Amino acid sequence: MQDTQNIIQRILELKKERNAVILAHNYERGEIQDIADFTGDSLGLSRQAMEQEAEIIVFCGVNFMAESAAILSPEKIVLLPEIYAGCPMASMITADALREEKKKYPNAAVVCYVNSTAEVKAESDICCTSANAVEVVNSLEEDEILFVPDKNLADYVSRYSTKKIIPWEGYCPTHNQILVTDVIKARKEHPDAEVLAHPECKRDVIDLSDKVFSTTGMVEYVKDAGNEFIIATERGILHKLEKDNPEKKFYNVSEYTVCPDMKAITIESLLLSLENMQYVITVPDDIRKKARLALDRMLEVKRSR
């Protein structure tokens, strides 16, 4: 315990010395969330970083999140404490593959989920989050939408749009392995609990849920809702939900809702990142400018949900 406290103290000292801000995604380890200056979803954190006076952004998340911060704050140094913290879904599409797919649908607008690489964002017309995907799609003039890379989020959007949604065959392995049987079992064990699902889940899981929210949406919803909740997303968010709402009960929909990449960063690797200024995430300027256009266009869409 003393070693951990020493490490935490050293992190806080280095953060001050280097004029750094620590950002942690809602899926990170609890101890990482606790030491962070801000927690939230990937884009919300990147936007938060833009508003800070800090010279260094330490992004505790996965690679594409650190890239988004670098795209939005090119004048700052962005560190990712664990260089191998990737995203399987983001790896399911490449810029070359997207360019080939665009040739098949020349009249389609490309909507890119922020859970993607900078190169893929740069090949897209507009980005979206899980919270505003419906609004983004419906804001476009085009009748055809090439939606990448999450087929489950694309399917969710198709329920609330009259546009033709053409999905890419990507998915989040953690959300995709949440099963109907998991929801049924959890409901039997906790009959008074509401089921909150992430839109990266499959359609049959969403159909059995009471509400569908992004991680930020879940955090906001439970504040003024009931007292018991079954959470169908990566289990890291339970730390924040329980911390913010100690009087309420939260249950994991399944013991398998763990993203190994989101758990890659530890207190020790966070300390090494600040000590050695590793690992610096950069985006080539030509790609950054194109990806920034897709992100900026999304930010101009008024969020109505």
ABEGO torsion letter per residue (X at the ends): XAAAAAAAAAAAAAAAAAGBBBBBBAABBAAAAAABABBEBAAAAAAAAAABABABBBBBBBAAAAAAAAAABAABBBBBABAABBBAAAAABBAAAAAAAAAABAABBBBBBABBBAAAAAABABBBBAAAAAAAAAABABABBBBOABAAAAAAAAAABABBBBBBABBBAAAAABBAAAAAAAAAABAABBBBBBAABBAAAAAABABBBBAAAAAAAAAABBABBBBBBBAAAAAAAAAABAABBBBBABAABBBAAAAABBAAAAAAAAAAGOBBBBBBAAAAAAAAAAAAAAAABBBAX
